[in-house]
Amino acid sequence: MRVGFRVLTKYGYSLVVLVLAGLTNAQQLETVSSTQVNGRVPANANTSDAPKSANEGSILTRKDARTITLKIPAPRGQIVDRMGEPLAQNEVAYQVSLQFEQFQDVDRDYIVSWARERMGRLNGLVEILYEKTDEELYAHYKDRRWLPLYVSSQIREKEAKLIEPKLGSGLVLSPVYRRVYPEDGLAAHILGYAGSVGKLPTGPINYNEPLWEESEGRAGLEKLYDRQLTGEAGMKRLLFDEKGNKLLEEQVKRPRPGGTVVTTLNLKWQKLAEKVLRKGCERGAFVVIDVITGEVLVMASRPTFDLNVFIPGISSEDFKALQDDPGIPLFGRAFQSAYPPASSYKPVVALAALNDGVVAEFSEVYCPAAIKIGKHTFKNWSKNPEGNINVKRALARSCNTWFYQVGIDVGPSSFLGLSRRLGMGKKSGLPLIGETSGLIPTNEWMLKNERRRILDGDTANMSIGQGSLLASPLQVAQMMAGIGNGGALPKLSLVSQVQDTRGRVVKSMVPERRNWLGVDRIAVEIVREGMQDVVEKGYGTGKSGRLSYTSLAGKTGTAQWGPPRLNQRLAWFAGFLPADNPRYSFAVLYEGKPGEAVSGGRKAAPMVRSFFEPLEDEIKETIAPPMKALVVGEEGVDREGLNIGGADVLKAIPLDEFDFEDAQRAIPIDESDLEGEEVSEGFTDGE
């Protein structure tokens, strides 16, 4: 018997065809006699032979004989929250496919008619049918009839079960992996979405081409962690005889799923934050950070969008609708937006002044209703003078004239430098696409953009969080985490672990400090007490954010932003809790409508209360003081002389000092934090 080899390379691959001269059909089947096809042994198979691989299959050179090797795309890895709850995962979906028969001596018209008749059965059965030209139908039969031709969009298993009995011959349900986001639009701007790498090939069948369209990350964590989430493809071989009958289908290599990305997000808290935003505003953001570890627990933006509309692909009409939506749902306000931080920035100025000795805890500054700087008058939100007040009352009352004067005295280089150590004016370093760096101006920036150096009027405006200052809600929450921590700015994290397919941790986050603040701890305590007065005192501007079960330190803020003709304002409430031993920092932004009267105390602070009150049990458990440490001593006597079972029972051991290492432009106006108060205008020297 003669065996010849021919290598075909016309289509960019090599296919070795074994020409076995003189073999009958019966002899040919014997080469795969013991291999079951679809769970059944062929009727004319000789089961006495040892199993054969598809690699060993012998076929004739007739046009219907084929050995086909296909790639099985691997399921994409999961993205989960800190407790393992799924945020992005996979499910098995189905597509209706045409499965051509092996016709003998039929013409093009017959094949097209055969396909059209079967596709006509799908009208009313599936929502989206793919348009196929006559040429596409015939070309598929001519070159690829051994493989199914997908003619519908992906449908879920429940729908597939309903239509399966109605399909009839020539139509089959082909299973595929489908990306799914169980919580729809939850954390959409962070997670991103996956999309098809490209359409399936046409023309002659290539070696190792995919069974269905492969996917890749297109935005967010899906894109940034695409390599870790992408699994390892499997391999499948099919063997057909000269009549086109399938003789063998075997899985040569199983696909291996991608790894798991474990985020720091708390799914329960994220859900609650997005619910609070839905009820409290049309546009806004909510961020919560662990002050100790730097973990981002919540990062919500409103409005959001349903990630599932992008799976497996979004129509141009639907995408344009998202782009044209006036709420800009594709824009992640929590980290992509740059707003004037307004009075939420005042604790930074107060901390710099205390740290530099410009003011002391009980020193007082006279605060009139307005002061004149250069040729311009800078007003407080109140028409009445505040009198002589100290730093804590200045924070609680959000007195602009106090901060104008103190800000000029301490100097912009001091409080702007502290701002940078608190993470403002630069990106957070989190795996986020499109994150803003905000703006903390320098003299160089002012010369380039405003054609002047920083003047006293600029300093006065920046001391109340306006003028050229810009920050995202994420940056404001990070700033509060630094003040809450007191000694260092924690390095933020959004992904705590990356696990491989077997659950082994291949990458893990370790809490780190980002910057040493270099501020006096007593100064930090004074600022914390002033921020607590914002919420706890009757004259504070953030009374509506007060919690029933723990103390909260906060700062309200209100600013005008955007084009003057829109008369649009923002409301802030940012801070940390508990006030005396901070564990969680937060920032809430309320983006007002044009012409809407807003203030931090009326719009933003109530949302903070609505978020933290339902979490009472969880937070109380977290902030509870730790158990006393049990230290075994050599003498068996504790340091207070109490012998308890041969162990030293020590009370709080003082710890050593931490080893710290050395969008839109704001329209500069003053702000009103109190309900019903009028916003007064202020101007810089250069305007």
C-alpha positions as CSV (number, residue, x, y, z in Angstrom):
1,M,0.0,0.0,0.0
2,R,1.3,3.4,-1.0
3,V,1.1,6.3,1.4
4,G,1.7,9.8,0.0
5,F,1.9,13.2,1.8
6,R,0.8,16.6,0.5
7,V,1.2,19.9,2.4
8,L,-1.2,22.6,1.6
9,T,-0.2,26.2,2.5
10,K,-2.5,28.3,0.3
11,Y,-4.4,29.7,3.3
12,G,-1.6,30.2,5.7
13,Y,-1.6,26.9,7.5
14,S,-0.3,23.4,6.8
15,L,-2.7,20.5,6.5
16,V,-1.2,17.0,6.0
17,V,-3.5,14.8,4.0
18,L,-2.8,11.1,4.0
19,V,-3.7,9.5,0.7
20,L,-4.4,5.8,1.4
21,A,-4.6,4.0,-2.0
22,G,-7.0,1.2,-2.3
23,L,-8.8,1.5,1.0
24,T,-12.5,0.8,1.0
25,N,-15.0,2.7,3.1
26,A,-15.2,-0.1,5.6
27,Q,-11.4,-0.2,6.0
28,Q,-11.4,3.6,6.4
29,L,-13.9,3.5,9.3
30,E,-11.8,0.9,11.1
31,T,-9.2,3.6,11.8
32,V,-11.7,5.2,14.3
33,S,-13.7,2.0,15.0
34,S,-13.6,2.2,18.8
35,T,-14.2,5.9,19.1
36,Q,-17.7,6.9,20.0
37,V,-19.3,9.7,18.1
38,N,-21.7,11.9,20.2
39,G,-21.7,9.1,22.8
40,R,-22.6,6.3,20.3
41,V,-20.4,3.8,18.4
42,P,-20.9,4.0,14.6
43,A,-23.0,1.1,13.3
44,N,-20.2,-0.3,11.1
45,A,-17.4,0.2,13.6
46,N,-15.1,-2.6,14.7
47,T,-15.0,-2.2,18.5
48,S,-12.2,-4.8,18.9
49,D,-9.5,-2.3,17.8
50,A,-7.8,0.1,20.3
51,P,-9.0,3.7,20.4
52,K,-7.5,6.0,17.8
53,S,-6.8,9.7,18.0
54,A,-8.1,12.1,15.4
55,N,-4.5,12.7,14.5
56,E,-4.4,9.2,13.2
57,G,-7.6,9.4,11.2
58,S,-7.3,8.4,7.5
59,I,-9.5,10.2,5.0
60,L,-9.9,10.1,1.2
61,T,-9.2,13.1,-0.9
62,R,-12.8,13.6,-1.8
63,K,-14.2,17.1,-1.1
64,D,-16.3,16.2,2.0
65,A,-13.5,14.5,3.9
66,R,-11.9,16.7,6.6
67,T,-9.8,16.7,9.7
68,I,-10.5,19.9,11.5
69,T,-8.7,21.3,14.5
70,L,-10.6,24.1,16.4
71,K,-9.8,26.3,19.3
72,I,-12.1,26.2,22.3
73,P,-12.1,29.8,23.8
74,A,-11.5,29.6,27.6
75,P,-14.0,31.1,30.0
76,R,-13.0,34.5,31.2
77,G,-12.0,34.8,34.9
78,Q,-14.2,36.4,37.5
79,I,-14.1,39.9,39.1
80,V,-15.4,39.7,42.6
81,D,-15.8,41.9,45.7
82,R,-13.8,41.6,48.9
83,M,-16.0,38.8,50.1
84,G,-15.9,36.8,46.8
85,E,-19.3,38.0,45.6
86,P,-19.3,38.1,41.8
87,L,-19.2,41.4,40.0
88,A,-18.4,40.0,36.6
89,Q,-18.7,36.3,35.7
90,N,-19.7,33.9,32.9
91,E,-22.7,31.9,31.9
92,V,-23.4,29.5,29.1
93,A,-25.5,31.1,26.4
94,Y,-26.7,29.8,23.1
95,Q,-26.8,30.9,19.5
96,V,-29.1,29.4,16.8
97,S,-27.0,28.0,14.0
98,L,-27.6,26.6,10.6
99,Q,-26.0,23.1,10.3
100,F,-25.8,22.3,6.6
101,E,-26.3,18.8,5.4
102,Q,-23.8,17.2,3.0
103,F,-25.6,17.5,-0.4
104,Q,-24.5,15.7,-3.5
105,D,-24.7,17.5,-6.9
106,V,-26.9,20.4,-5.8
107,D,-26.7,23.9,-7.2
108,R,-26.3,27.3,-5.5
109,D,-30.0,28.1,-5.7
110,Y,-31.0,25.0,-3.9
111,I,-28.5,25.6,-1.0
112,V,-29.7,29.2,-0.6
113,S,-33.3,28.1,-0.7
114,W,-32.6,25.3,1.9
115,A,-31.0,27.9,4.2
116,R,-33.7,30.5,3.8
117,E,-36.5,28.1,4.5
118,R,-34.9,27.2,7.9
119,M,-34.1,30.8,8.8
120,G,-37.7,31.7,8.1
121,R,-38.7,29.4,11.0
122,L,-36.9,31.7,13.4
123,N,-39.2,34.7,12.8
124,G,-40.9,35.3,16.1
125,L,-38.7,32.8,17.9
126,V,-35.6,34.9,18.5
127,E,-35.4,38.6,19.0
128,I,-32.3,39.3,16.9
129,L,-31.6,37.5,13.6
130,Y,-28.4,38.1,11.7
131,E,-28.8,39.3,8.1
132,K,-27.2,36.9,5.7
133,T,-26.8,37.5,2.0
134,D,-27.3,34.7,-0.5
135,E,-23.6,34.8,-1.3
136,E,-22.7,34.5,2.5
137,L,-25.0,31.4,2.8
138,Y,-23.5,29.7,-0.3
139,A,-19.9,30.6,0.6
140,H,-20.4,29.0,4.0
141,Y,-21.7,25.8,2.5
142,K,-18.9,25.7,0.0
143,D,-16.1,26.3,2.4
144,R,-17.3,25.6,5.9
145,R,-20.4,23.4,5.8
146,W,-18.9,21.1,8.5
147,L,-19.2,23.9,11.1
148,P,-22.4,25.7,12.2
149,L,-23.3,29.1,10.8
150,Y,-24.5,31.4,13.6
151,V,-27.7,33.2,12.6
152,S,-28.9,34.7,15.9
153,S,-27.6,36.8,18.7
154,Q,-26.8,35.1,22.0
155,I,-29.8,34.0,24.0
156,R,-29.9,32.7,27.6
157,E,-30.5,29.2,28.7
158,K,-34.2,29.7,29.7
159,E,-35.1,31.1,26.3
160,A,-33.1,28.4,24.5
161,K,-35.0,25.6,26.2
162,L,-38.3,27.2,25.1
163,I,-37.4,27.4,21.4
164,E,-35.4,24.2,21.0
165,P,-38.4,22.0,20.3
166,K,-39.5,24.4,17.6
167,L,-36.3,24.5,15.6
168,G,-36.6,21.4,13.4
169,S,-33.9,19.9,11.2
170,G,-31.0,22.0,10.0
171,L,-31.2,24.4,13.0
172,V,-29.2,23.7,16.2
173,L,-28.4,25.5,19.4
174,S,-24.7,26.1,19.8
175,P,-23.4,26.8,23.3
176,V,-21.0,29.7,23.9
177,Y,-19.6,31.4,26.9
178,R,-21.2,34.7,27.7
179,R,-19.9,37.5,30.0
180,V,-22.5,38.6,32.5
181,Y,-22.6,41.4,35.1
182,P,-25.0,40.1,37.9
183,E,-25.6,43.6,39.3
184,D,-26.1,45.3,35.9
185,G,-24.8,48.9,36.3
186,L,-23.2,48.5,39.7
187,A,-19.7,50.0,39.7
188,A,-19.9,50.1,35.9
189,H,-17.2,52.8,35.5
190,I,-14.8,50.7,37.6
191,L,-15.5,47.2,36.2
192,G,-15.7,48.2,32.5
193,Y,-16.8,45.5,30.0
194,A,-15.6,42.9,27.6
195,G,-16.2,42.7,23.9
196,S,-15.6,40.5,20.9
197,V,-12.0,40.3,19.6
198,G,-13.4,40.1,16.1
199,K,-15.8,38.2,13.8
200,L,-15.3,34.6,13.0
201,P,-13.3,33.9,9.9
202,T,-14.9,33.1,6.6
203,G,-13.6,31.2,3.7
204,P,-11.7,27.9,4.0
205,I,-11.4,26.6,7.5
206,N,-8.1,27.5,9.2
207,Y,-6.2,25.4,11.7
208,N,-7.1,26.2,15.3
209,E,-9.6,28.9,14.6
210,P,-12.1,29.6,17.4
211,L,-15.4,27.8,17.8
212,W,-17.0,31.1,18.7
213,E,-16.0,34.7,18.9
214,E,-13.4,35.3,21.5
215,S,-13.6,38.3,24.0
216,E,-11.2,40.8,25.4
217,G,-11.5,43.6,28.0
218,R,-12.5,46.9,26.5
219,A,-12.7,49.2,29.5
220,G,-12.1,49.4,33.3
221,L,-10.7,46.4,35.2
222,E,-11.8,44.2,32.4
223,K,-9.2,45.9,30.2
224,L,-6.5,46.6,32.7
225,Y,-6.5,43.0,34.0
226,D,-7.2,41.4,30.6
227,R,-4.1,39.2,30.7
228,Q,-5.0,37.8,34.1
229,L,-8.6,37.3,33.2
230,T,-8.0,35.6,29.9
231,G,-7.7,31.9,30.2
232,E,-5.9,29.3,28.2
233,A,-7.8,28.0,25.2
234,G,-8.5,24.3,24.7
235,M,-8.4,22.3,21.4
236,K,-10.9,20.1,19.7
237,R,-10.6,17.9,16.6
238,L,-13.3,16.7,14.2
239,L,-13.0,14.0,11.6
240,F,-15.4,13.6,8.7
241,D,-15.4,10.9,6.0
242,E,-15.7,11.4,2.3
243,K,-19.5,11.6,2.6
244,G,-19.3,14.4,5.2
245,N,-20.3,12.1,8.0
246,K,-18.8,13.0,11.4
247,L,-16.6,10.1,12.5
248,L,-14.9,11.6,15.5
249,E,-15.2,14.5,17.8
250,E,-12.6,14.7,20.6
251,Q,-11.4,17.3,23.0
252,V,-7.6,17.2,22.8
253,K,-7.0,19.9,25.4
254,R,-9.5,21.3,27.9
255,P,-9.8,25.1,28.2
256,R,-8.5,26.6,31.4
257,P,-10.5,29.5,32.8
258,G,-8.8,32.8,33.6
259,G,-7.8,34.0,37.0
260,T,-9.9,35.9,39.5
261,V,-9.5,39.6,40.3
262,V,-10.5,40.3,43.9
263,T,-11.4,43.9,44.4
264,T,-11.5,45.8,47.7
265,L,-15.1,46.9,47.0
266,N,-17.8,45.9,49.4
267,L,-20.7,44.8,47.3
268,K,-23.3,45.4,50.0
269,W,-21.9,48.9,50.7
270,Q,-21.6,49.7,47.0
271,K,-25.2,48.7,46.4
272,L,-26.3,50.9,49.3
273,A,-24.3,53.9,48.1
274,E,-25.8,53.7,44.6
275,K,-29.3,53.4,46.1
276,V,-28.6,56.5,48.2
277,L,-27.4,58.4,45.1
278,R,-30.5,57.3,43.1
279,K,-32.8,58.7,45.8
280,G,-30.7,61.8,46.7
281,C,-29.6,63.2,43.4
282,E,-29.7,63.0,39.6
283,R,-25.9,63.4,39.3
284,G,-23.3,62.8,41.9
285,A,-20.7,60.5,43.5
286,F,-20.0,58.6,46.7
287,V,-16.6,57.3,47.8
288,V,-15.7,55.5,51.0
289,I,-12.1,54.6,52.0
290,D,-10.6,52.6,54.8
291,V,-8.4,55.1,56.6
292,I,-5.9,52.5,57.9
293,T,-5.4,50.2,54.9
294,G,-6.3,52.6,52.1
295,E,-8.8,50.1,50.6
296,V,-11.5,51.7,48.5
297,L,-14.7,50.2,49.8
298,V,-17.2,52.2,47.7
299,M,-16.8,54.2,44.6
300,A,-20.1,55.1,43.0
301,S,-21.1,57.5,40.3
302,R,-24.6,58.6,39.2
303,P,-25.9,58.2,36.6
304,T,-24.5,54.8,35.6
305,F,-25.3,52.4,32.8
306,D,-26.1,48.7,32.4
307,L,-22.9,46.8,31.5
308,N,-24.9,43.9,30.1
309,V,-26.0,46.0,27.1
310,F,-22.4,45.8,25.9
311,I,-22.5,41.9,25.8
312,P,-21.8,40.5,23.3
313,G,-21.9,43.9,21.6
314,I,-23.8,47.1,21.7
315,S,-25.7,48.5,18.7
316,S,-24.5,51.8,17.3
317,E,-28.0,53.3,18.1
318,D,-27.8,52.2,21.7
319,F,-24.2,53.5,22.1
320,K,-25.1,56.8,20.6
321,A,-28.0,57.1,23.0
322,L,-25.6,56.7,25.9
323,Q,-23.2,59.2,24.4
324,D,-26.0,61.8,23.8
325,D,-27.6,61.3,27.2
326,P,-27.4,64.7,29.0
327,G,-26.6,63.0,32.3
328,I,-23.4,61.6,30.7
329,P,-23.8,58.1,32.2
330,L,-20.5,56.9,30.6
331,F,-18.6,59.4,32.7
332,G,-17.4,58.2,36.1
333,R,-17.9,61.3,38.2
334,A,-16.3,59.6,41.3
335,F,-12.8,59.6,39.7
336,Q,-13.0,61.2,36.2
337,S,-14.5,64.5,37.2
338,A,-12.6,67.6,38.4
339,Y,-14.6,70.0,40.6
340,P,-13.8,72.8,43.0
341,P,-13.6,71.2,46.4
342,A,-15.1,74.3,48.0
343,S,-15.3,74.3,51.8
344,S,-14.4,70.6,52.1
345,Y,-10.9,71.9,51.5
346,K,-10.9,74.3,54.5
347,P,-9.5,71.6,57.0
348,V,-6.3,71.6,54.9
349,V,-5.8,75.3,55.4
350,A,-6.6,75.0,59.1
351,L,-4.2,72.2,59.6
352,A,-1.4,74.1,57.8
353,A,-2.0,77.2,59.9
354,L,-1.9,75.2,63.1
355,N,1.1,73.2,62.1
356,D,3.0,76.4,61.1
357,G,2.0,78.2,64.3
358,V,0.1,80.9,62.5
359,V,-2.9,80.2,64.8
360,A,-3.3,78.2,68.0
361,E,-6.2,76.2,69.3
362,F,-7.7,79.1,71.2
363,S,-6.4,82.1,69.4
364,E,-9.1,84.2,67.8
365,V,-9.4,86.1,64.6
366,Y,-12.0,88.8,64.0
367,C,-14.3,87.8,61.1
368,P,-16.4,90.6,59.6
369,A,-19.1,90.0,57.0
370,A,-16.6,91.0,54.3
371,I,-13.0,92.0,53.8
372,K,-11.2,94.0,51.2
373,I,-8.2,92.5,49.4
374,G,-6.6,94.8,46.9
375,K,-9.4,96.4,45.0
376,H,-11.9,93.7,45.6
377,T,-14.3,92.8,48.4
378,F,-14.5,89.2,49.6
379,K,-17.7,88.3,51.4
380,N,-18.7,85.7,53.8
381,W,-21.8,83.6,53.1
382,S,-23.5,85.5,56.0
383,K,-24.3,89.2,55.8
384,N,-23.5,89.5,59.5
385,P,-20.0,89.5,61.1
386,E,-19.0,86.4,63.0
387,G,-16.9,88.3,65.5
388,N,-13.8,86.9,67.2
389,I,-13.7,83.1,66.6
390,N,-11.1,80.4,66.9
391,V,-10.1,77.7,64.4
392,K,-12.7,75.1,65.6
393,R,-15.6,77.5,65.4
394,A,-14.3,78.7,62.0
395,L,-14.5,75.1,60.7
396,A,-17.9,74.5,62.3
397,R,-19.3,77.8,60.9
398,S,-17.4,77.5,57.6
399,C,-16.5,81.2,58.0
400,N,-15.0,82.4,54.8
401,T,-13.5,85.6,56.2
402,W,-11.6,83.7,58.8
403,F,-10.0,81.5,56.0
404,Y,-9.3,84.5,53.7
405,Q,-7.2,86.1,56.4
406,V,-5.5,83.0,57.8
407,G,-4.9,81.6,54.3
408,I,-3.0,84.7,53.3
409,D,-1.1,84.7,56.6
410,V,0.0,81.0,56.3
411,G,0.8,81.4,52.6
412,P,-0.2,79.4,49.6
413,S,3.1,77.4,49.5
414,S,2.3,75.9,52.9
415,F,-1.3,74.8,52.4
416,L,-0.9,73.9,48.7
417,G,2.2,71.8,49.7
418,L,0.2,70.0,52.3
419,S,-2.5,69.4,49.7
420,R,-0.1,67.6,47.5
421,R,1.1,65.4,50.4
422,L,-2.6,64.6,50.9
423,G,-2.8,63.3,47.3
424,M,-4.4,66.2,45.6
425,G,-3.2,67.4,42.2
426,K,-2.1,63.9,41.1
427,K,-3.7,60.6,40.2
428,S,-4.3,58.1,42.9
429,G,-2.4,55.2,41.3
430,L,-5.5,53.0,41.3
431,P,-6.2,50.8,38.2
432,L,-8.7,53.3,36.7
433,I,-9.0,54.5,33.1
434,G,-9.5,58.2,32.6
435,E,-8.8,59.2,36.1
436,T,-8.3,63.0,36.6
437,S,-5.3,64.4,38.3
438,G,-7.2,67.4,39.5
439,L,-5.3,70.7,39.9
440,I,-3.2,72.2,42.7
441,P,-1.7,75.2,41.0
442,T,1.9,76.5,41.2
443,N,3.3,79.9,40.3
444,E,4.5,78.3,37.1
445,W,1.0,77.1,36.2
446,M,-0.4,80.5,37.1
447,L,2.1,82.3,34.9
448,K,1.3,80.0,32.0
449,N,-2.4,80.0,32.3
450,E,-3.3,83.2,34.1
451,R,-0.3,85.3,33.2
452,R,0.4,86.2,36.7
453,R,1.9,84.7,39.9
454,I,-0.4,83.7,42.8
455,L,-1.6,86.9,44.3
456,D,-3.4,87.5,47.7
457,G,-6.8,87.4,46.0
458,D,-5.9,84.0,44.5
459,T,-4.7,82.8,47.9
460,A,-8.0,84.0,49.5
461,N,-10.1,82.2,47.0
462,M,-8.0,79.0,47.2
463,S,-8.2,79.0,51.0
464,I,-11.9,78.3,50.7
465,G,-11.4,75.6,48.1
466,Q,-12.2,77.7,45.0
467,G,-10.3,79.6,42.4
468,S,-8.0,77.3,40.4
469,L,-8.3,74.3,42.8
470,L,-9.9,71.2,41.3
471,A,-10.4,67.7,42.7
472,S,-12.4,64.5,42.2
473,P,-14.6,63.0,44.9
474,L,-12.0,60.2,45.1
475,Q,-9.3,62.8,45.8
476,V,-11.4,64.5,48.5
477,A,-12.1,61.2,50.2
478,Q,-8.4,60.4,50.0
479,M,-7.6,63.8,51.5
480,M,-9.9,63.0,54.4
481,A,-8.3,59.6,54.8
482,G,-5.0,61.4,55.3
483,I,-6.4,63.8,57.9
484,G,-8.1,60.9,59.6
485,N,-4.9,58.9,59.7
486,G,-3.1,61.9,61.0
487,G,0.4,60.8,60.3
488,A,0.5,59.4,56.8
489,L,-1.6,59.3,53.6
490,P,-2.3,55.6,53.0
491,K,-1.6,54.3,49.5
492,L,-5.0,53.5,48.0
493,S,-5.9,50.1,46.6
494,L,-8.8,48.8,44.5
495,V,-7.6,45.3,43.8
496,S,-6.6,43.2,46.9
497,Q,-5.7,40.0,45.1
498,V,-5.3,38.3,41.8
499,Q,-5.8,34.5,42.0
500,D,-5.0,31.9,39.4
501,T,-7.4,29.2,38.2
502,R,-6.7,27.0,41.2
503,G,-7.3,29.8,43.7
504,R,-3.7,30.4,44.4
505,V,-2.8,34.0,45.1
506,V,-0.4,35.3,42.5
507,K,-0.6,38.9,43.5
508,S,-1.6,40.5,46.8
509,M,-2.0,44.0,48.1
510,V,-0.1,45.0,51.3
511,P,-1.1,48.2,53.1
512,E,1.4,50.9,52.5
513,R,1.8,54.6,53.1
514,R,1.9,56.9,50.1
515,N,3.2,60.1,51.8
516,W,4.4,61.2,55.2
517,L,2.2,64.3,56.1
518,G,4.8,65.9,58.3
519,V,2.2,67.6,60.6
520,D,1.9,67.9,64.3
521,R,-0.4,65.4,65.8
522,I,-1.9,67.9,68.2
523,A,-2.7,70.1,65.2
524,V,-4.5,67.1,63.6
525,E,-6.5,66.5,66.8
526,I,-7.7,70.2,66.8
527,V,-8.8,70.0,63.2
528,R,-10.6,66.7,63.9
529,E,-12.5,68.4,66.9
530,G,-13.4,71.3,64.7
531,M,-14.8,68.9,62.0
532,Q,-16.7,67.1,64.7
533,D,-18.3,70.4,65.7
534,V,-19.5,70.8,62.1
535,V,-21.8,67.9,62.8
536,E,-22.3,67.8,66.6
537,K,-22.7,71.5,67.5
538,G,-26.0,73.3,67.0
539,Y,-24.3,76.0,65.0
540,G,-22.5,73.5,62.7
541,T,-23.2,73.3,59.0
542,G,-23.4,69.5,58.8
543,K,-26.0,68.7,61.5
544,S,-28.0,66.7,59.0
545,G,-25.2,64.2,58.7
546,R,-25.2,63.3,62.4
547,L,-25.2,59.5,63.2
548,S,-27.1,57.9,66.1
549,Y,-24.4,55.4,67.1
550,T,-21.0,57.0,66.6
551,S,-19.3,60.4,66.3
552,L,-18.7,61.8,62.8
553,A,-16.2,64.5,61.7
554,G,-17.2,66.3,58.5
555,K,-17.0,69.4,56.4
556,T,-19.7,70.7,54.1
557,G,-19.0,72.7,51.0
558,T,-20.9,74.5,48.2
559,A,-19.4,76.0,45.0
560,Q,-20.5,77.4,41.7
561,W,-19.0,75.8,38.6
562,G,-19.3,75.5,34.9
563,P,-20.3,78.4,32.6
564,P,-21.8,81.4,34.4
565,R,-24.9,81.4,32.2
566,L,-25.9,78.1,33.7
567,N,-25.8,79.3,37.3
568,Q,-25.0,75.7,38.4
569,R,-23.8,74.7,41.9
570,L,-22.2,71.8,43.7
571,A,-22.7,70.5,47.2
572,W,-20.1,68.5,49.2
573,F,-20.0,66.6,52.4
574,A,-16.7,64.9,53.3
575,G,-15.1,63.6,56.5
576,F,-14.4,60.5,58.5
577,L,-15.7,58.4,61.4
578,P,-15.4,57.8,64.3
579,A,-14.2,61.4,64.9
580,D,-11.8,60.5,67.7
581,N,-10.4,57.3,66.2
582,P,-11.1,57.4,62.4
583,R,-11.6,54.2,60.4
584,Y,-13.6,55.3,57.4
585,S,-13.3,58.4,55.3
586,F,-15.9,59.5,52.8
587,A,-16.8,62.1,50.2
588,V,-20.2,62.8,48.7
589,L,-20.9,65.1,45.8
590,Y,-24.2,66.5,44.8
591,E,-24.2,68.1,41.3
592,G,-27.0,70.6,41.2
593,K,-29.2,71.5,38.2
594,P,-28.8,74.9,36.5
595,G,-30.4,77.5,38.7
596,E,-31.0,75.1,41.6
597,A,-30.2,76.4,45.1
598,V,-28.0,73.8,46.9
599,S,-25.8,73.5,49.9
600,G,-23.7,70.8,51.4
601,G,-25.7,70.8,54.6
602,R,-29.0,70.3,52.8
603,K,-28.1,68.1,49.9
604,A,-24.9,66.1,50.6
605,A,-24.9,65.5,54.3
606,P,-28.3,63.7,54.5
607,M,-27.0,61.2,51.9
608,V,-24.1,60.3,54.2
609,R,-26.5,59.7,57.1
610,S,-28.7,57.6,54.8
611,F,-25.7,55.5,53.9
612,F,-24.1,54.9,57.3
613,E,-27.2,54.5,59.5
614,P,-28.2,51.1,58.0
615,L,-24.6,49.8,58.5
616,E,-24.7,50.4,62.3
617,D,-24.0,46.8,63.3
618,E,-21.2,46.3,60.9
619,I,-19.4,49.5,61.7
620,K,-19.8,49.2,65.4
621,E,-18.2,45.8,65.2
622,T,-15.3,47.1,63.2
623,I,-14.6,50.2,65.3
624,A,-14.9,48.3,68.7
625,P,-11.7,48.6,70.6
626,P,-9.5,45.5,70.4
627,M,-9.1,42.9,73.1
628,K,-6.2,43.5,75.5
629,A,-3.0,41.7,74.5
630,L,-1.8,38.9,76.7
631,V,2.0,39.0,77.0
632,V,3.9,36.2,78.8
633,G,6.6,37.6,81.2
634,E,9.7,35.9,82.5
635,E,8.7,36.4,86.1
636,G,5.0,35.5,85.6
637,V,4.1,38.9,87.2
638,D,2.5,41.7,85.3
639,R,3.9,45.2,85.3
640,E,1.2,46.3,87.8
641,G,2.2,43.6,90.1
642,L,-0.9,41.4,89.4
643,N,0.0,37.7,89.0
644,I,-2.5,36.1,86.7
645,G,-1.8,32.5,85.8
646,G,1.9,33.2,85.1
647,A,1.2,35.8,82.4
648,D,1.7,39.5,82.1
649,V,-1.6,41.2,81.4
650,L,-0.6,44.6,80.0
651,K,-2.9,47.5,79.5
652,A,-2.6,49.7,76.4
653,I,1.1,49.7,75.4
654,P,2.0,53.0,73.9
655,L,3.1,52.5,70.3
656,D,6.2,54.2,68.9
657,E,5.7,56.9,66.4
658,F,5.1,55.5,62.9
659,D,8.4,55.4,61.0
660,F,7.3,57.8,58.3
661,E,9.7,58.6,55.4
662,D,10.9,61.9,54.7
663,A,-12.8,68.9,34.1
664,Q,-13.9,71.9,34.8
665,R,-12.5,75.3,35.8
666,A,-14.3,76.7,38.9
667,I,-15.8,80.1,38.8
668,P,-14.4,81.7,41.9
669,I,-17.2,82.6,44.3
670,D,-17.7,82.1,48.0
671,E,-20.0,79.4,49.3
672,S,-23.0,78.9,51.5
673,D,-23.2,75.8,53.7
674,L,-26.3,76.7,55.7
675,E,-29.8,76.1,54.6
676,G,-31.4,79.1,53.3
677,E,-28.3,81.3,53.3
678,E,-27.4,83.4,50.3
679,V,-24.3,82.8,48.3
680,S,-22.1,85.9,48.0
681,E,-19.7,86.5,45.2
682,G,-15.9,86.8,45.6
683,F,-13.2,87.7,43.1
684,T,-9.5,87.3,42.7
685,D,-7.1,90.2,42.2
686,G,-6.7,89.3,38.6
687,E,-10.3,89.5,37.6
